Amino acid sequence: MKPILVTGGAGFLGSHLCERLLSDGQEVVCVDNFFTGAKGNIQNLIGKSGFELMRHDVTFPLYIEIRQIYNLACPASPIHYQHDPVQTTKTSVHGAINMLGLAKRTRARILQASTSEVYGDPEVHPQPESYWGRVNPIGIRACYDEGKRCAETLFFDYWRQHKLDIKVMRIFNTYGPRMHPSDGRVVSNFIVQAIRGEPITVCGDGSQTRSFCYVSDLIDGMVGFMGTPADLVGPLNFGNPGEYSILQLAETVIRLAGTRSRIIFGPLPRDDPRQRKPDITLAEKTLGWRPKVSLEDGLKETITYFRHRLRP
Ligand SMILES: NC(=O)c1ccc[n+]([C@@H]2O[C@H](COP(=O)([O-])OP(=O)(O)OC[C@H]3O[C@@H](n4cnc5c(N)ncnc54)[C@H](O)[C@@H]3O)[C@@H](O)[C@H]2O)c1
């Protein structure tokens, strides 16, 4: 049996996916250029039979024999993807072209880790897959949002034109152990600030909402979707429909971390969406998938991880 390729396999989601596939008895090739990923995330997998690590940038073609591709390579946090926006677009677009080319040559099934950011700052709430989105094409988030939108276009064109076996999942805000401590994402930010006893920085008045999916739920959905019949191509939303204001999140983190951090308020970043909540009706209907981990339980696991990681 040929192995499964995970691009971005040393990142937050990728490392959990590699771990899950290996524990399911699959052989895994993990490809990463370590832009935001780290060997530490896959330390427990290196040397295990069935696991192979390859340093490679997906903006360059890759010639290996595989039977499935999970295409996760792309920095996901605004701090990281805005650091080199041209490279971000290249990773999404050239990366998709290269991985789709590989899938075409090997006739491998390919899954794209797309994002709720394709909906931009939505006028429809919650967002179903049929909503086309409202993205500023020239803003500072466009390298990511438009890059991911273009990748979706490529996936569907390869599907129509070359009859490729594709799956496109739109991932909503996911959190958990192995998030990068300084990637600026709201959950890791708040937890790191709380553990250090620093003020919790809420952008705007904190009334903007987000939904938070725990990583194990997301990986269940990803592997489940990959195993569905070929006619289920997506796009499918995956996320936790529980909706919380950023202020509520800050208060929950402070309580669970048992810190005396106070909350301070700062300016809202440009093009920051007001509301974000997935409509997961389709994933529920077609896969029977629904997240199981509550925000409190997920936050407790994540706080434990960061306490360990930030220990001097
Ligand atoms: N975590 C979320 O909430 C979320 C939400 C929506 C979409 N996603 C998508 O899921 C995927 C994984 O996200 P994550 O949260 O694990 O982010 P991450 O930054 O932790 O992981 C991305 C991985 O891709 C690697 N990478 C980046 N550019 C590369 C390149 N050119 N070649 C090879 N490897 C490269 C990085 O080194 C890193 O290991 C991304 O595609 C992201 O857009 C994540």
The ligand as an SDF file (V2000), in Angstrom:
LIG
                    3D

 44 48  0  0  0  0  0  0  0  0999 V2000
   -6.1340   26.1360   12.6390 N   0  0  0  0  0  0  0  0  0  0  0  0
   -7.1740   26.7140   12.1180 C   0  0  0  0  0  0  0  0  0  0  0  0
   -8.0010   27.2580   12.8520 O   0  0  0  0  0  0  0  0  0  0  0  0
   -7.4060   26.6990   10.6300 C   0  0  0  0  0  0  0  0  0  0  0  0
   -8.5920   27.2980   10.1530 C   0  0  0  0  0  0  0  0  0  0  0  0
   -8.8220   27.2950    8.7910 C   0  0  0  0  0  0  0  0  0  0  0  0
   -7.9440   26.7070    7.9240 C   0  0  0  0  0  0  0  0  0  0  0  0
   -6.8140   26.1180    8.4150 N   0  0  0  0  0  0  0  0  0  0  0  0
   -5.8900   25.5480    7.4370 C   0  0  0  0  0  0  0  0  0  0  0  0
   -5.3460   24.3340    7.9140 O   0  0  0  0  0  0  0  0  0  0  0  0
   -3.9910   24.2310    7.5060 C   0  0  0  0  0  0  0  0  0  0  0  0
   -3.1080   23.9940    8.7050 C   0  0  0  0  0  0  0  0  0  0  0  0
   -3.2330   25.0780    9.6060 O   0  0  0  0  0  0  0  0  0  0  0  0
   -2.5090   25.1120   11.0230 P   0  0  0  0  0  0  0  0  0  0  0  0
   -3.4110   25.8040   11.9510 O   0  0  0  0  0  0  0  0  0  0  0  0
   -2.0270   23.7740   11.3530 O   0  0  0  0  0  0  0  0  0  0  0  0
   -1.3070   26.1170   10.7000 O   0  0  0  0  0  0  0  0  0  0  0  0
    0.2640   25.9480   10.9330 P   0  0  0  0  0  0  0  0  0  0  0  0
    0.8680   27.2450   10.5430 O   0  0  0  0  0  0  0  0  0  0  0  0
    0.5200   25.4220   12.2950 O   0  0  0  0  0  0  0  0  0  0  0  0
    0.6380   24.8110    9.9010 O   0  0  0  0  0  0  0  0  0  0  0  0
    0.9580   25.0490    8.5650 C   0  0  0  0  0  0  0  0  0  0  0  0
    2.1330   24.1680    8.2000 C   0  0  0  0  0  0  0  0  0  0  0  0
    2.4310   24.3520    6.8080 O   0  0  0  0  0  0  0  0  0  0  0  0
    3.8380   24.5070    6.6770 C   0  0  0  0  0  0  0  0  0  0  0  0
    4.1010   25.2740    5.4570 N   0  0  0  0  0  0  0  0  0  0  0  0
    3.8230   26.5920    5.2290 C   0  0  0  0  0  0  0  0  0  0  0  0
    4.2070   26.9320    3.9890 N   0  0  0  0  0  0  0  0  0  0  0  0
    4.7170   25.8050    3.4200 C   0  0  0  0  0  0  0  0  0  0  0  0
    5.2710   25.5200    2.1540 C   0  0  0  0  0  0  0  0  0  0  0  0
    5.3700   26.4670    1.2080 N   0  0  0  0  0  0  0  0  0  0  0  0
    5.7310   24.2740    1.9200 N   0  0  0  0  0  0  0  0  0  0  0  0
    5.6340   23.2990    2.8730 C   0  0  0  0  0  0  0  0  0  0  0  0
    5.1110   23.5150    4.0830 N   0  0  0  0  0  0  0  0  0  0  0  0
    4.6540   24.7580    4.3500 C   0  0  0  0  0  0  0  0  0  0  0  0
    4.2830   25.2180    7.9410 C   0  0  0  0  0  0  0  0  0  0  0  0
    5.6610   25.1030    8.2180 O   0  0  0  0  0  0  0  0  0  0  0  0
    3.4050   24.5210    8.9810 C   0  0  0  0  0  0  0  0  0  0  0  0
    4.0080   23.3450    9.4650 O   0  0  0  0  0  0  0  0  0  0  0  0
   -3.6480   25.5100    6.7560 C   0  0  0  0  0  0  0  0  0  0  0  0
   -3.7590   25.2570    5.3760 O   0  0  0  0  0  0  0  0  0  0  0  0
   -4.7110   26.4770    7.2000 C   0  0  0  0  0  0  0  0  0  0  0  0
   -4.9930   27.4310    6.2160 O   0  0  0  0  0  0  0  0  0  0  0  0
   -6.5270   26.1220    9.7480 C   0  0  0  0  0  0  0  0  0  0  0  0
  1  2  1  0
  2  3  2  0
  2  4  1  0
  4  5  1  0
  4 44  2  0
  5  6  2  0
  6  7  1  0
  7  8  2  0
  8  9  1  0
  8 44  1  0
  9 10  1  0
  9 42  1  0
 10 11  1  0
 11 12  1  0
 11 40  1  0
 12 13  1  0
 13 14  1  0
 14 15  2  0
 14 16  1  0
 14 17  1  0
 17 18  1  0
 18 19  2  0
 18 20  1  0
 18 21  1  0
 21 22  1  0
 22 23  1  0
 23 24  1  0
 23 38  1  0
 24 25  1  0
 25 26  1  0
 25 36  1  0
 26 27  1  0
 26 35  1  0
 27 28  2  0
 28 29  1  0
 29 30  1  0
 29 35  2  0
 30 31  1  0
 30 32  2  0
 32 33  1  0
 33 34  2  0
 34 35  1  0
 36 37  1  0
 36 38  1  0
 38 39  1  0
 40 41  1  0
 40 42  1  0
 42 43  1  0
M  CHG  2   8   1  16  -1
M  END
$$$$
